[in-house]
Amino acid sequence: MAERKAVNKYYPPDWDPAKQGSVNKRVGQHPLRDRARKLSQGILIIRFELPYNIWCDGCNNPVGMGVRYNAEKKKVGNYYSTPIYKFRMKCHLCDSHFEIQTDPKNHDYVVVCGARRKEQRWDPHQNEQIVPEDKATQKKLATDAMYKLEHGSDDQQKSKLARPSLGQLQGSRGQWKDDYLLNKLARNKFRSEKKAIQAKQAGDKGLLQKSSLDITLVEETDEDIQLAGLLKYRTTESFDETQRRKRKEIESRPFFGERGTSQVGTSSIQSLPKSKITPEGKIEEQKKRLGIVISSQTPSPFSERQQKQFRQPSVTLIKSSIPKETTEQKLDLNLAKTVRSHQPGNEDISDRNQQSSALRSLISEYAESDESAEN
């Protein structure tokens, strides 16, 4: 690079080094070009690299070690004969500036303003590291022979104490010889953990989308798992069990409803067993089946004379004296009035017609039985 620059320099034909001096002096610029634009103030522009990690006070962003800046270098003092320099540079993430200064006494750099250092320092004595001697100890070793002898004996004692640990390190060195296999195991472990983390994140994301939530999920604990196990958001019985339970309820329910809403046909009345029960008992039983409740104040559909006639043994003579149509018409009228007085007003007309037809069929059955008795 230097050879190329030297060869490619341009010298004007009217340039005389004896009279005009150097080419830069003739042109009127510094050899360092723009880097020396503040040289009159004692400032030189250099390329500075951060010696450690810092935090910028302007934007509170971390700046890593090794980041390079165009810094203004300026001499601010001396430590004995060693100069102390200060470097001022602008943060690449914001418009603030920070300054770093050399510390020859401690062989370090110090942040003056505009930033703060990320503390990653430790005591080398606690880490059992090799600590170089300071200036005072080195001067004493050079001038005092007795101190040098004592210092040497202390070093020999330290080496004897460190021999077992050194031998152990040399013995365990063979375990770390196959670095490829160890790196492979470390990579596989890292990948498995990474996949588990990604699967967990995907599950959390799906749960948030399903619930339409925009919150941050925390790690679940054993107490949360136990509490979630006690909660159930489903029915205690299955579909088949529910169907069986409903079927049992339907089977245990009476065929004729309590309010007489069940449809009763003529065939069901005709299938009732014929026994020697009185007509009043049969009618009362049929009313109970149809859901007709007659209060104590409601008169019976049969008159007292008819009740006495039913109780007398000579049914044939009484029946012959009463016309058949008149008896049926009276019974039908009285029963219709009773049903109309005890039925709710909002019932369907079809239910009333069915009940009235059932009663008519019952009365006709009684009439036929009476005719057969007369014959």
Secondary structure, 3 states (H helix, E strand, C coil): CHHHHHHCCCCCCCCCHHHHCCHHHHHCCCCCHHHHCCHHHCEEEEEEECCCCEEECCCCCEECCCCEEEEEEEEEEEECCEEEEEEEEECCCCCCEEEEEEECCCCEEEEEECEEECCCCCCCCCCCCCCCCCHHHHHHHHHCHHHHHHHHHHHHHHHHHHHHHHHHHHHHHHHHCCHHHHHHHHHHHHHHHHHHHHHHHHHHHHHHHHHCCCCCCCCCCHHHHHHHHHCCCCCCCCHHHHHHHHHHHHHHCCCCCCCCCCCCCHHHHHCCCCCCCCHHHHHHHHHHHHCCCCCCCCCCCCCHHHHHHHHCCCHHHHHHHCCHHHHHHHHHHHHHHHHHHHCCCCCCHHHHHHHHHHHHHHHHHHHHHHHHHHC
